[in-house]
Amino acid sequence: VSRLLSMTQLHTTPYHPMANGLVEKFNGTIKMMMRRMCQEKPKDWGRYLAPLLFAYREVPQASLGFSPFELLYGRHVRGPLSVLKELWTNEALEPEIRTTYEYVCELRNRLEATCRLAHEELERSGARYKKYYDKKARNRALSAGDRVLILLPTDDNKLLMQWRGPYPVMARKGEVDYAVDLGHATRLFHINMLKKYEERDPT
Protein backbone atom coordinates (compact mmCIF):
# COMPACT_ATOMS: atom_id res chain seq x y z
CA VAL A 1 0.00 0.00 0.00
CA SER A 2 2.81 2.42 0.86
CA ARG A 3 4.51 1.78 -2.49
CA LEU A 4 1.28 2.29 -4.46
CA LEU A 5 0.61 5.58 -2.67
CA SER A 6 4.27 6.71 -3.03
CA MET A 7 4.64 6.86 0.75
CA THR A 8 7.89 6.38 2.68
CA GLN A 9 7.66 4.47 5.95
CA LEU A 10 9.75 5.87 8.79
CA HIS A 11 10.69 3.66 11.73
CA THR A 12 11.41 4.96 15.22
CA THR A 13 13.38 3.49 18.08
CA PRO A 14 11.38 1.52 20.69
CA TYR A 15 10.12 3.13 23.92
CA HIS A 16 10.77 6.60 22.52
CA PRO A 17 7.35 8.11 21.75
CA MET A 18 8.87 11.56 21.25
CA ALA A 19 10.12 10.34 17.88
CA ASN A 20 6.45 10.10 16.82
CA GLY A 21 5.95 13.78 17.50
CA LEU A 22 2.77 14.33 15.48
CA VAL A 23 1.02 11.27 16.92
CA GLU A 24 2.01 12.06 20.50
CA LYS A 25 0.97 15.71 20.11
CA PHE A 26 -2.46 14.59 18.89
CA ASN A 27 -2.77 12.04 21.72
CA GLY A 28 -1.86 14.68 24.28
CA THR A 29 -4.46 17.09 22.90
CA ILE A 30 -7.21 14.46 22.97
CA LYS A 31 -6.26 13.40 26.53
CA MET A 32 -6.45 17.01 27.71
CA MET A 33 -9.88 17.43 26.09
CA MET A 34 -11.08 14.15 27.63
CA ARG A 35 -9.95 15.21 31.10
CA ARG A 36 -11.89 18.46 30.79
CA MET A 37 -15.07 16.70 29.65
CA CYS A 38 -14.96 13.69 31.98
CA GLN A 39 -14.21 15.33 35.32
CA GLU A 40 -17.64 14.55 36.76
CA LYS A 41 -18.24 11.16 35.10
CA PRO A 42 -14.87 9.65 34.12
CA LYS A 43 -16.42 6.25 33.35
CA ASP A 44 -18.48 7.80 30.54
CA TRP A 45 -15.40 8.84 28.55
CA GLY A 46 -16.51 6.74 25.56
CA ARG A 47 -19.56 8.96 25.03
CA TYR A 48 -17.38 12.02 24.51
CA LEU A 49 -14.78 10.54 22.17
CA ALA A 50 -16.66 10.96 18.86
CA PRO A 51 -17.81 14.57 19.57
CA LEU A 52 -14.31 15.55 20.69
CA LEU A 53 -12.74 14.07 17.57
CA PHE A 54 -15.25 15.97 15.44
CA ALA A 55 -14.45 19.19 17.30
CA TYR A 56 -10.70 18.61 16.79
CA ARG A 57 -11.15 18.00 13.06
CA GLU A 58 -13.28 21.10 12.40
CA VAL A 59 -11.04 23.63 14.18
CA PRO A 60 -8.29 25.26 12.05
CA GLN A 61 -4.77 24.28 13.15
CA ALA A 62 -2.48 27.15 14.11
CA SER A 63 0.47 25.62 12.25
CA LEU A 64 -1.49 25.00 9.02
CA GLY A 65 -4.18 27.64 8.88
CA PHE A 66 -6.80 25.04 7.93
CA SER A 67 -8.80 22.40 9.76
CA PRO A 68 -7.96 18.69 9.25
CA PHE A 69 -11.41 18.23 7.69
CA GLU A 70 -10.79 20.99 5.14
CA LEU A 71 -7.39 19.57 4.19
CA LEU A 72 -8.93 16.15 3.59
CA TYR A 73 -12.16 17.09 1.82
CA GLY A 74 -11.40 20.53 0.40
CA ARG A 75 -14.36 22.31 2.03
CA HIS A 76 -15.50 23.65 5.38
CA VAL A 77 -17.16 21.16 7.70
CA ARG A 78 -20.93 21.54 8.06
CA GLY A 79 -21.31 20.71 11.74
CA PRO A 80 -24.19 21.07 14.20
CA LEU A 81 -23.45 24.74 14.86
CA SER A 82 -23.44 25.53 11.14
CA VAL A 83 -26.80 23.78 10.68
CA LEU A 84 -28.35 25.69 13.59
CA LYS A 85 -27.05 28.98 12.20
CA GLU A 86 -28.56 28.24 8.78
CA LEU A 87 -31.93 27.38 10.31
CA TRP A 88 -31.90 30.48 12.52
CA THR A 89 -30.95 32.91 9.73
CA ASN A 90 -32.79 31.11 6.90
CA GLU A 91 -29.54 30.72 4.99
CA ALA A 92 -30.17 27.07 4.02
CA LEU A 93 -30.44 27.20 0.24
CA GLU A 94 -30.80 24.42 -2.30
CA PRO A 95 -27.40 23.50 -3.74
CA GLU A 96 -26.79 24.02 -7.44
CA ILE A 97 -27.16 21.02 -9.68
CA ARG A 98 -23.76 20.18 -11.10
CA THR A 99 -22.36 17.31 -13.09
CA THR A 100 -19.97 14.85 -11.49
CA TYR A 101 -17.16 16.04 -13.74
CA GLU A 102 -17.59 19.67 -12.68
CA TYR A 103 -17.67 18.67 -9.02
CA VAL A 104 -14.50 16.56 -9.30
CA CYS A 105 -12.63 19.34 -11.11
CA GLU A 106 -13.67 21.94 -8.56
CA LEU A 107 -12.79 19.65 -5.65
CA ARG A 108 -9.37 18.91 -7.13
CA ASN A 109 -8.63 22.60 -7.60
CA ARG A 110 -9.71 23.39 -4.04
CA LEU A 111 -7.60 20.58 -2.61
CA GLU A 112 -4.53 21.62 -4.58
CA ALA A 113 -4.87 25.24 -3.48
CA THR A 114 -5.57 24.28 0.13
CA CYS A 115 -2.64 21.85 0.33
CA ARG A 116 -0.29 24.40 -1.25
CA LEU A 117 -1.23 27.07 1.27
CA ALA A 118 -1.05 24.57 4.15
CA HIS A 119 2.41 23.44 3.03
CA GLU A 120 3.64 27.04 2.91
CA GLU A 121 2.21 27.77 6.36
CA LEU A 122 3.70 24.54 7.74
CA GLU A 123 7.15 25.51 6.47
CA ARG A 124 6.89 28.91 8.16
CA SER A 125 5.64 27.30 11.36
CA GLY A 126 8.43 24.69 11.25
CA ALA A 127 11.03 27.43 10.91
CA ARG A 128 9.62 29.17 13.99
CA TYR A 129 9.62 25.94 16.01
CA LYS A 130 13.18 25.12 14.91
CA LYS A 131 14.42 28.55 15.92
CA TYR A 132 12.81 28.14 19.35
CA TYR A 133 14.18 24.59 19.79
CA ASP A 134 17.72 25.51 18.71
CA LYS A 135 17.90 28.12 21.47
CA LYS A 136 17.58 25.44 24.16
CA ALA A 137 18.97 22.34 22.46
CA ARG A 138 22.49 21.08 23.07
CA ASN A 139 24.28 18.36 21.16
CA ARG A 140 25.03 15.08 22.91
CA ALA A 141 27.22 12.32 21.57
CA LEU A 142 28.50 8.95 22.75
CA SER A 143 31.37 6.78 21.58
CA ALA A 144 31.77 3.05 21.15
CA GLY A 145 32.89 1.58 24.47
CA ASP A 146 31.11 4.16 26.62
CA ARG A 147 29.00 2.72 29.43
CA VAL A 148 25.47 4.07 29.63
CA LEU A 149 22.28 3.86 31.65
CA ILE A 150 19.06 3.20 29.69
CA LEU A 151 15.63 4.62 30.54
CA LEU A 152 13.28 1.63 30.33
CA PRO A 153 9.77 0.74 31.56
CA THR A 154 9.56 -1.03 34.90
CA ASP A 155 8.54 -4.69 35.08
CA ASP A 156 5.39 -3.87 37.06
CA ASN A 157 4.07 -0.87 35.14
CA LYS A 158 4.92 0.05 31.55
CA LEU A 159 3.93 3.66 32.24
CA LEU A 160 6.69 4.03 34.84
CA MET A 161 10.29 4.41 33.68
CA GLN A 162 13.58 3.84 35.47
CA TRP A 163 17.29 3.95 34.63
CA ARG A 164 18.91 0.55 34.16
CA GLY A 165 22.48 -0.48 33.50
CA PRO A 166 25.23 0.24 32.93
CA TYR A 167 25.57 -1.28 29.44
CA PRO A 168 28.33 -0.80 26.84
CA VAL A 169 27.74 1.16 23.65
CA MET A 170 28.66 -0.93 20.62
CA ALA A 171 28.31 1.60 17.78
CA ARG A 172 26.63 4.76 16.63
CA LYS A 173 23.83 4.27 14.11
CA GLY A 174 22.88 7.50 12.40
CA GLU A 175 22.65 10.89 14.04
CA VAL A 176 20.79 10.03 17.26
CA ASP A 177 20.62 6.21 17.56
CA TYR A 178 23.10 3.90 19.28
CA ALA A 179 23.50 0.12 19.39
CA VAL A 180 23.79 -1.01 23.02
CA ASP A 181 24.81 -4.47 24.25
CA LEU A 182 22.22 -5.67 26.80
CA GLY A 183 24.04 -8.93 27.41
CA HIS A 184 21.42 -11.19 25.84
CA ALA A 185 20.99 -9.02 22.73
CA THR A 186 22.07 -5.81 21.03
CA ARG A 187 19.34 -3.20 20.64
CA LEU A 188 19.01 0.26 19.16
CA PHE A 189 18.19 3.22 21.44
CA HIS A 190 17.63 6.92 20.88
CA ILE A 191 20.20 9.11 22.64
CA ASN A 192 17.45 10.76 24.70
CA MET A 193 16.97 7.39 26.44
CA LEU A 194 20.68 7.06 27.24
CA LYS A 195 22.75 8.66 29.98
CA LYS A 196 26.50 8.27 30.20
CA TYR A 197 27.47 6.24 33.26
CA GLU A 198 30.07 7.86 35.47
CA GLU A 199 31.65 5.59 38.07
CA ARG A 200 31.95 7.16 41.48
CA ASP A 201 35.35 7.55 43.03
CA PRO A 202 35.42 5.15 46.02
CA THR A 203 37.56 7.63 47.92
PyRosetta script that sets phi, psi and omega in degrees:
from pyrosetta import init, pose_from_sequence

init()
pose = pose_from_sequence("VSRLLSMTQLHTTPYHPMANGLVEKFNGTIKMMMRRMCQEKPKDWGRYLAPLLFAYREVPQASLGFSPFELLYGRHVRGPLSVLKELWTNEALEPEIRTTYEYVCELRNRLEATCRLAHEELERSGARYKKYYDKKARNRALSAGDRVLILLPTDDNKLLMQWRGPYPVMARKGEVDYAVDLGHATRLFHINMLKKYEERDPT")
pose.set_psi(1, -42.9)
pose.set_omega(1, 179.9)
pose.set_phi(2, -61.5)
pose.set_psi(2, -40.7)
pose.set_omega(2, -179.7)
pose.set_phi(3, -66.0)
pose.set_psi(3, -42.2)
pose.set_omega(3, -179.1)
pose.set_phi(4, -65.5)
pose.set_psi(4, -32.8)
pose.set_omega(4, -179.4)
pose.set_phi(5, -92.7)
pose.set_psi(5, 5.5)
pose.set_omega(5, -179.8)
pose.set_phi(6, 58.3)
pose.set_psi(6, 41.2)
pose.set_omega(6, 179.4)
pose.set_phi(7, -103.8)
pose.set_psi(7, 147.0)
pose.set_omega(7, 177.1)
pose.set_phi(8, -108.4)
pose.set_psi(8, 121.7)
pose.set_omega(8, 179.2)
pose.set_phi(9, -81.5)
pose.set_psi(9, 132.0)
pose.set_omega(9, 177.9)
pose.set_phi(10, -113.0)
pose.set_psi(10, 130.2)
pose.set_omega(10, -178.9)
pose.set_phi(11, -104.5)
pose.set_psi(11, 142.4)
pose.set_omega(11, 179.3)
pose.set_phi(12, -115.0)
pose.set_psi(12, 160.8)
pose.set_omega(12, 179.2)
pose.set_phi(13, -72.9)
pose.set_psi(13, 148.9)
pose.set_omega(13, -177.1)
pose.set_phi(14, -67.6)
pose.set_psi(14, 152.6)
pose.set_omega(14, 177.3)
pose.set_phi(15, 59.6)
pose.set_psi(15, 26.3)
pose.set_omega(15, 178.3)
pose.set_phi(16, -131.5)
pose.set_psi(16, 74.7)
pose.set_omega(16, -175.6)
pose.set_phi(17, -63.3)
pose.set_psi(17, -19.9)
pose.set_omega(17, 179.6)
pose.set_phi(18, -62.9)
pose.set_psi(18, -23.1)
pose.set_omega(18, 177.7)
pose.set_phi(19, -68.0)
pose.set_psi(19, -25.3)
pose.set_omega(19, 174.9)
pose.set_phi(20, -95.4)
pose.set_psi(20, 63.0)
pose.set_omega(20, -170.7)
pose.set_phi(21, -57.5)
pose.set_psi(21, -44.9)
pose.set_omega(21, -177.2)
pose.set_phi(22, -65.1)
pose.set_psi(22, -42.8)
pose.set_omega(22, -179.2)
pose.set_phi(23, -65.4)
pose.set_psi(23, -45.6)
pose.set_omega(23, -178.0)
pose.set_phi(24, -67.6)
pose.set_psi(24, -34.6)
pose.set_omega(24, 176.5)
pose.set_phi(25, -63.6)
pose.set_psi(25, -43.2)
pose.set_omega(25, 178.4)
pose.set_phi(26, -64.3)
pose.set_psi(26, -45.4)
pose.set_omega(26, 179.4)
pose.set_phi(27, -60.0)
pose.set_psi(27, -41.5)
pose.set_omega(27, 179.2)
pose.set_phi(28, -64.1)
pose.set_psi(28, -38.9)
pose.set_omega(28, 178.4)
pose.set_phi(29, -64.6)
pose.set_psi(29, -45.4)
pose.set_omega(29, -179.9)
pose.set_phi(30, -64.2)
pose.set_psi(30, -40.9)
pose.set_omega(30, 178.8)
pose.set_phi(31, -61.6)
pose.set_psi(31, -42.1)
pose.set_omega(31, 179.3)
pose.set_phi(32, -63.5)
pose.set_psi(32, -42.2)
pose.set_omega(32, 178.4)
pose.set_phi(33, -65.1)
pose.set_psi(33, -38.9)
pose.set_omega(33, 179.8)
pose.set_phi(34, -65.4)
pose.set_psi(34, -40.4)
pose.set_omega(34, 179.6)
pose.set_phi(35, -62.9)
pose.set_psi(35, -39.2)
pose.set_omega(35, -179.9)
pose.set_phi(36, -66.4)
pose.set_psi(36, -37.5)
pose.set_omega(36, -175.5)
pose.set_phi(37, -82.9)
pose.set_psi(37, -27.0)
pose.set_omega(37, -171.1)
pose.set_phi(38, -107.7)
pose.set_psi(38, 22.3)
pose.set_omega(38, -178.5)
pose.set_phi(39, -63.0)
pose.set_psi(39, -40.5)
pose.set_omega(39, -176.7)
pose.set_phi(40, -83.5)
pose.set_psi(40, -37.7)
pose.set_omega(40, -178.5)
pose.set_phi(41, -130.6)
pose.set_psi(41, 77.9)
pose.set_omega(41, -176.1)
pose.set_phi(42, -64.4)
pose.set_psi(42, -24.7)
pose.set_omega(42, -179.3)
pose.set_phi(43, -73.8)
pose.set_psi(43, -14.4)
pose.set_omega(43, -179.3)
pose.set_phi(44, -95.6)
pose.set_psi(44, 24.4)
pose.set_omega(44, -175.0)
pose.set_phi(45, -60.8)
pose.set_psi(45, -29.7)
pose.set_omega(45, -178.7)
pose.set_phi(46, -63.3)
pose.set_psi(46, -28.0)
pose.set_omega(46, -179.5)
pose.set_phi(47, -69.9)
pose.set_psi(47, -25.9)
pose.set_omega(47, -175.0)
pose.set_phi(48, -94.0)
pose.set_psi(48, -12.2)
pose.set_omega(48, -171.7)
pose.set_phi(49, -62.1)
pose.set_psi(49, -50.9)
pose.set_omega(49, -178.3)
pose.set_phi(50, -62.4)
pose.set_psi(50, -46.9)
pose.set_omega(50, 177.5)
pose.set_phi(51, -62.0)
pose.set_psi(51, -36.7)
pose.set_omega(51, 179.6)
pose.set_phi(52, -68.1)
pose.set_psi(52, -40.0)
pose.set_omega(52, 177.1)
pose.set_phi(53, -63.0)
pose.set_psi(53, -40.4)
pose.set_omega(53, 177.7)
pose.set_phi(54, -62.7)
pose.set_psi(54, -43.3)
pose.set_omega(54, 179.5)
pose.set_phi(55, -62.8)
pose.set_psi(55, -40.0)
pose.set_omega(55, 179.4)
pose.set_phi(56, -63.7)
pose.set_psi(56, -40.0)
pose.set_omega(56, -175.2)
pose.set_phi(57, -76.4)
pose.set_psi(57, -20.4)
pose.set_omega(57, -177.5)
pose.set_phi(58, -95.7)
pose.set_psi(58, -9.5)
pose.set_omega(58, -178.5)
pose.set_phi(59, -90.5)
pose.set_psi(59, 130.0)
pose.set_omega(59, 177.6)
pose.set_phi(60, -60.1)
pose.set_psi(60, 138.4)
pose.set_omega(60, 179.2)
pose.set_phi(61, -84.6)
pose.set_psi(61, 137.4)
pose.set_omega(61, -177.3)
pose.set_phi(62, -62.0)
pose.set_psi(62, -35.6)
pose.set_omega(62, -176.7)
pose.set_phi(63, -78.6)
pose.set_psi(63, -18.4)
pose.set_omega(63, -176.4)
pose.set_phi(64, -112.0)
pose.set_psi(64, -31.9)
pose.set_omega(64, -176.4)
pose.set_phi(65, 86.5)
pose.set_psi(65, -1.3)
pose.set_omega(65, 179.2)
pose.set_phi(66, -135.1)
pose.set_psi(66, 158.9)
pose.set_omega(66, 175.6)
pose.set_phi(67, -81.3)
pose.set_psi(67, 154.4)
pose.set_omega(67, 175.4)
pose.set_phi(68, -55.5)
pose.set_psi(68, -37.2)
pose.set_omega(68, 179.3)
pose.set_phi(69, -62.3)
pose.set_psi(69, -44.2)
pose.set_omega(69, -177.9)
pose.set_phi(70, -67.3)
pose.set_psi(70, -35.7)
pose.set_omega(70, 178.0)
pose.set_phi(71, -67.6)
pose.set_psi(71, -31.5)
pose.set_omega(71, -178.1)
pose.set_phi(72, -82.6)
pose.set_psi(72, -42.6)
pose.set_omega(72, -172.6)
pose.set_phi(73, -107.9)
pose.set_psi(73, -9.2)
pose.set_omega(73, 176.7)
pose.set_phi(74, 76.6)
pose.set_psi(74, 18.2)
pose.set_omega(74, 179.2)
pose.set_phi(75, -152.8)
pose.set_psi(75, 164.2)
pose.set_omega(75, 178.1)
pose.set_phi(76, -72.3)
pose.set_psi(76, 145.1)
pose.set_omega(76, 178.7)
pose.set_phi(77, -72.0)
pose.set_psi(77, 140.4)
pose.set_omega(77, 177.4)
pose.set_phi(78, -104.6)
pose.set_psi(78, 84.2)
pose.set_omega(78, -176.2)
pose.set_phi(79, -90.3)
pose.set_psi(79, -175.4)
pose.set_omega(79, -179.0)
pose.set_phi(80, -56.7)
pose.set_psi(80, -40.4)
pose.set_omega(80, -179.5)
pose.set_phi(81, -66.8)
pose.set_psi(81, -37.0)
pose.set_omega(81, 178.1)
pose.set_phi(82, -65.6)
pose.set_psi(82, -41.1)
pose.set_omega(82, 179.6)
pose.set_phi(83, -64.0)
pose.set_psi(83, -44.1)
pose.set_omega(83, 179.0)
pose.set_phi(84, -62.1)
pose.set_psi(84, -40.0)
pose.set_omega(84, 179.3)
pose.set_phi(85, -63.6)
pose.set_psi(85, -42.1)
pose.set_omega(85, 179.7)
pose.set_phi(86, -63.2)
pose.set_psi(86, -42.4)
pose.set_omega(86, 179.7)
pose.set_phi(87, -66.8)
pose.set_psi(87, -37.2)
pose.set_omega(87, -177.2)
pose.set_phi(88, -71.9)
pose.set_psi(88, -36.7)
pose.set_omega(88, -176.6)
pose.set_phi(89, -102.2)
pose.set_psi(89, 4.0)
pose.set_omega(89, -179.5)
pose.set_phi(90, 58.9)
pose.set_psi(90, 37.5)
pose.set_omega(90, 179.7)
pose.set_phi(91, -92.5)
pose.set_psi(91, -3.1)
pose.set_omega(91, -177.4)
pose.set_phi(92, -72.8)
pose.set_psi(92, 106.4)
pose.set_omega(92, -178.5)
pose.set_phi(93, -112.5)
pose.set_psi(93, 155.6)
pose.set_omega(93, 177.8)
pose.set_phi(94, -68.6)
pose.set_psi(94, 131.8)
pose.set_omega(94, 179.1)
pose.set_phi(95, -68.6)
pose.set_psi(95, 152.7)
pose.set_omega(95, 178.2)
pose.set_phi(96, -68.7)
pose.set_psi(96, 147.2)
pose.set_omega(96, 177.7)
pose.set_phi(97, -84.8)
pose.set_psi(97, 118.3)
pose.set_omega(97, -178.4)
pose.set_phi(98, -128.8)
pose.set_psi(98, 154.2)
pose.set_omega(98, 177.6)
pose.set_phi(99, -75.2)
pose.set_psi(99, 161.0)
pose.set_omega(99, 178.5)
pose.set_phi(100, -61.4)
pose.set_psi(100, -38.9)
pose.set_omega(100, -178.8)
pose.set_phi(101, -63.2)
pose.set_psi(101, -44.4)
pose.set_omega(101, 179.1)
pose.set_phi(102, -62.7)
pose.set_psi(102, -40.1)
pose.set_omega(102, -179.5)
pose.set_phi(103, -65.1)
pose.set_psi(103, -44.4)
pose.set_omega(103, -178.8)
pose.set_phi(104, -63.6)
pose.set_psi(104, -42.4)
pose.set_omega(104, 179.8)
pose.set_phi(105, -63.7)
pose.set_psi(105, -43.6)
pose.set_omega(105, 179.7)
pose.set_phi(106, -65.6)
pose.set_psi(106, -41.4)
pose.set_omega(106, 179.0)
pose.set_phi(107, -63.4)
pose.set_psi(107, -42.7)
pose.set_omega(107, -179.8)
pose.set_phi(108, -62.2)
pose.set_psi(108, -43.5)
pose.set_omega(108, 179.6)
pose.set_phi(109, -63.8)
pose.set_psi(109, -40.3)
pose.set_omega(109, 179.1)
pose.set_phi(110, -65.2)
pose.set_psi(110, -42.9)
pose.set_omega(110, -179.1)
pose.set_phi(111, -65.0)
pose.set_psi(111, -41.8)
pose.set_omega(111, 179.7)
pose.set_phi(112, -63.1)
pose.set_psi(112, -44.0)
pose.set_omega(112, 179.8)
pose.set_phi(113, -66.7)
pose.set_psi(113, -42.1)
pose.set_omega(113, -179.7)
pose.set_phi(114, -64.3)
pose.set_psi(114, -45.8)
pose.set_omega(114, -179.0)
pose.set_phi(115, -65.9)
pose.set_psi(115, -36.0)
pose.set_omega(115, 178.7)
pose.set_phi(116, -64.8)
pose.set_psi(116, -46.0)
pose.set_omega(116, 178.8)
pose.set_phi(117, -65.5)
pose.set_psi(117, -39.5)
pose.set_omega(117, 179.2)
pose.set_phi(118, -64.7)
pose.set_psi(118, -39.4)
pose.set_omega(118, 179.3)
pose.set_phi(119, -64.6)
pose.set_psi(119, -41.9)
pose.set_omega(119, 178.4)
pose.set_phi(120, -64.1)
pose.set_psi(120, -42.5)
pose.set_omega(120, 179.6)
pose.set_phi(121, -67.1)
pose.set_psi(121, -36.5)
pose.set_omega(121, 179.2)
pose.set_phi(122, -66.1)
pose.set_psi(122, -38.0)
pose.set_omega(122, 177.4)
pose.set_phi(123, -64.1)
pose.set_psi(123, -43.0)
pose.set_omega(123, 178.0)
pose.set_phi(124, -64.5)
pose.set_psi(124, -41.4)
pose.set_omega(124, 179.5)
pose.set_phi(125, -65.9)
pose.set_psi(125, -41.3)
pose.set_omega(125, 178.6)
pose.set_phi(126, -61.6)
pose.set_psi(126, -38.2)
pose.set_omega(126, 178.1)
pose.set_phi(127, -64.5)
pose.set_psi(127, -38.5)
pose.set_omega(127, 178.0)
pose.set_phi(128, -66.2)
pose.set_psi(128, -44.4)
pose.set_omega(128, 179.9)
pose.set_phi(129, -63.4)
pose.set_psi(129, -40.5)
pose.set_omega(129, -179.8)
pose.set_phi(130, -64.0)
pose.set_psi(130, -41.8)
pose.set_omega(130, 179.0)
pose.set_phi(131, -61.9)
pose.set_psi(131, -40.9)
pose.set_omega(131, 179.2)
pose.set_phi(132, -67.9)
pose.set_psi(132, -41.9)
pose.set_omega(132, -178.6)
pose.set_phi(133, -66.8)
pose.set_psi(133, -41.9)
pose.set_omega(133, -176.9)
pose.set_phi(134, -63.3)
pose.set_psi(134, -24.4)
pose.set_omega(134, 179.2)
pose.set_phi(135, -66.6)
pose.set_psi(135, -32.0)
pose.set_omega(135, -174.6)
pose.set_phi(136, -107.2)
pose.set_psi(136, -14.5)
pose.set_omega(136, -175.1)
pose.set_phi(137, -77.3)
pose.set_psi(137, 149.9)
pose.set_omega(137, 173.8)
pose.set_phi(138, -138.6)
pose.set_psi(138, 139.1)
pose.set_omega(138, -176.2)
pose.set_phi(139, -72.7)
pose.set_psi(139, 137.6)
pose.set_omega(139, 174.6)
pose.set_phi(140, -125.8)
pose.set_psi(140, 143.0)
pose.set_omega(140, 179.9)
pose.set_phi(141, -146.2)
pose.set_psi(141, 148.0)
pose.set_omega(141, 176.6)
pose.set_phi(142, -123.3)
pose.set_psi(142, 162.8)
pose.set_omega(142, 179.5)
pose.set_phi(143, -123.1)
pose.set_psi(143, 156.3)
pose.set_omega(143, 176.2)
pose.set_phi(144, -59.7)
pose.set_psi(144, 132.1)
pose.set_omega(144, -177.3)
pose.set_phi(145, 100.4)
pose.set_psi(145, -18.5)
pose.set_omega(145, 175.9)
pose.set_phi(146, -63.8)
pose.set_psi(146, 146.7)
pose.set_omega(146, 175.8)
pose.set_phi(147, -101.1)
pose.set_psi(147, 133.8)
pose.set_omega(147, -173.2)
pose.set_phi(148, -133.4)
pose.set_psi(148, 156.1)
pose.set_omega(148, 168.4)
pose.set_phi(149, -97.9)
pose.set_psi(149, 145.0)
pose.set_omega(149, -176.7)
pose.set_phi(150, -117.8)
pose.set_psi(150, 133.2)
pose.set_omega(150, 177.5)
pose.set_phi(151, -85.3)
pose.set_psi(151, 109.2)
pose.set_omega(151, -175.1)
pose.set_phi(152, -129.5)
pose.set_psi(152, 157.0)
pose.set_omega(152, 176.4)
pose.set_phi(153, -64.7)
pose.set_psi(153, 150.0)
pose.set_omega(153, 176.7)
pose.set_phi(154, -74.5)
pose.set_psi(154, 163.3)
pose.set_omega(154, 179.5)
pose.set_phi(155, -69.8)
pose.set_psi(155, -29.2)
pose.set_omega(155, -175.4)
pose.set_phi(156, -86.9)
pose.set_psi(156, -32.3)
pose.set_omega(156, -174.9)
pose.set_phi(157, -145.0)
pose.set_psi(157, 117.1)
pose.set_omega(157, -177.3)
pose.set_phi(158, -70.5)
pose.set_psi(158, -13.6)
pose.set_omega(158, 178.0)
pose.set_phi(159, -83.3)
pose.set_psi(159, -15.1)
pose.set_omega(159, 178.6)
pose.set_phi(160, -99.5)
pose.set_psi(160, 137.1)
pose.set_omega(160, -177.4)
pose.set_phi(161, -117.3)
pose.set_psi(161, 151.0)
pose.set_omega(161, 176.6)
pose.set_phi(162, -148.9)
pose.set_psi(162, 156.0)
pose.set_omega(162, 178.7)
pose.set_phi(163, -81.3)
pose.set_psi(163, 132.4)
pose.set_omega(163, 178.4)
pose.set_phi(164, -127.9)
pose.set_psi(164, 153.0)
pose.set_omega(164, 178.6)
pose.set_phi(165, 135.6)
pose.set_psi(165, -163.1)
pose.set_omega(165, 11.8)
pose.set_phi(166, -85.6)
pose.set_psi(166, 157.5)
pose.set_omega(166, 176.8)
pose.set_phi(167, -131.6)
pose.set_psi(167, 150.0)
pose.set_omega(167, -179.6)
pose.set_phi(168, -82.8)
pose.set_psi(168, 141.5)
pose.set_omega(168, 174.0)
pose.set_phi(169, -81.6)
pose.set_psi(169, 129.1)
pose.set_omega(169, -178.5)
pose.set_phi(170, -90.7)
pose.set_psi(170, -44.6)
pose.set_omega(170, -177.3)
pose.set_phi(171, -165.2)
pose.set_psi(171, 159.8)
pose.set_omega(171, 174.2)
pose.set_phi(172, -92.9)
pose.set_psi(172, 133.2)
pose.set_omega(172, -179.0)
pose.set_phi(173, -121.4)
pose.set_psi(173, 96.6)
pose.set_omega(173, -178.8)
pose.set_phi(174, 84.4)
pose.set_psi(174, -160.8)
pose.set_omega(174, -174.7)
pose.set_phi(175, -78.8)
pose.set_psi(175, -35.7)
pose.set_omega(175, -170.8)
pose.set_phi(176, -130.8)
pose.set_psi(176, 2.5)
pose.set_omega(176, -178.2)
pose.set_phi(177, -109.5)
pose.set_psi(177, 146.0)
pose.set_omega(177, -179.2)
pose.set_phi(178, -135.6)
pose.set_psi(178, 140.3)
pose.set_omega(178, 174.3)
pose.set_phi(179, -86.4)
pose.set_psi(179, 125.1)
pose.set_omega(179, -176.3)
pose.set_phi(180, -121.7)
pose.set_psi(180, 134.5)
pose.set_omega(180, 179.1)
pose.set_phi(181, -84.8)
pose.set_psi(181, 113.1)
pose.set_omega(181, 179.4)
pose.set_phi(182, -91.5)
pose.set_psi(182, 3.8)
pose.set_omega(182, -178.1)
pose.set_phi(183, 98.1)
pose.set_psi(183, -58.2)
pose.set_omega(183, 179.3)
pose.set_phi(184, -91.2)
pose.set_psi(184, -15.3)
pose.set_omega(184, -179.1)
pose.set_phi(185, -166.0)
pose.set_psi(185, 162.8)
pose.set_omega(185, 174.8)
pose.set_phi(186, -107.8)
pose.set_psi(186, 125.6)
pose.set_omega(186, -177.2)
pose.set_phi(187, -127.4)
pose.set_psi(187, 159.7)
pose.set_omega(187, -178.1)
pose.set_phi(188, -97.2)
pose.set_psi(188, 133.0)
pose.set_omega(188, 179.8)
pose.set_phi(189, -132.8)
pose.set_psi(189, 144.9)
pose.set_omega(189, 173.4)
pose.set_phi(190, -72.9)
pose.set_psi(190, 147.1)
pose.set_omega(190, -175.7)
pose.set_phi(191, -63.2)
pose.set_psi(191, -25.4)
pose.set_omega(191, 178.2)
pose.set_phi(192, -66.8)
pose.set_psi(192, -16.9)
pose.set_omega(192, 178.1)
pose.set_phi(193, -96.2)
pose.set_psi(193, 2.0)
pose.set_omega(193, -176.8)
pose.set_phi(194, -115.7)
pose.set_psi(194, 144.7)
pose.set_omega(194, 176.6)
pose.set_phi(195, -137.4)
pose.set_psi(195, 126.2)
pose.set_omega(195, -177.3)
pose.set_phi(196, -62.0)
pose.set_psi(196, 132.5)
pose.set_omega(196, -177.2)
pose.set_phi(197, -87.8)
pose.set_psi(197, 123.8)
pose.set_omega(197, 178.0)
pose.set_phi(198, -112.1)
pose.set_psi(198, 116.9)
pose.set_omega(198, 179.5)
pose.set_phi(199, -72.2)
pose.set_psi(199, 136.5)
pose.set_omega(199, -179.7)
pose.set_phi(200, -78.0)
pose.set_psi(200, 143.8)
pose.set_omega(200, 176.9)
pose.set_phi(201, -73.3)
pose.set_psi(201, 119.1)
pose.set_omega(201, -177.7)
pose.set_phi(202, -61.6)
pose.set_psi(202, -17.9)
pose.set_omega(202, 178.9)
pose.set_phi(203, -83.7)
pose.dump_pdb("model.pdb")
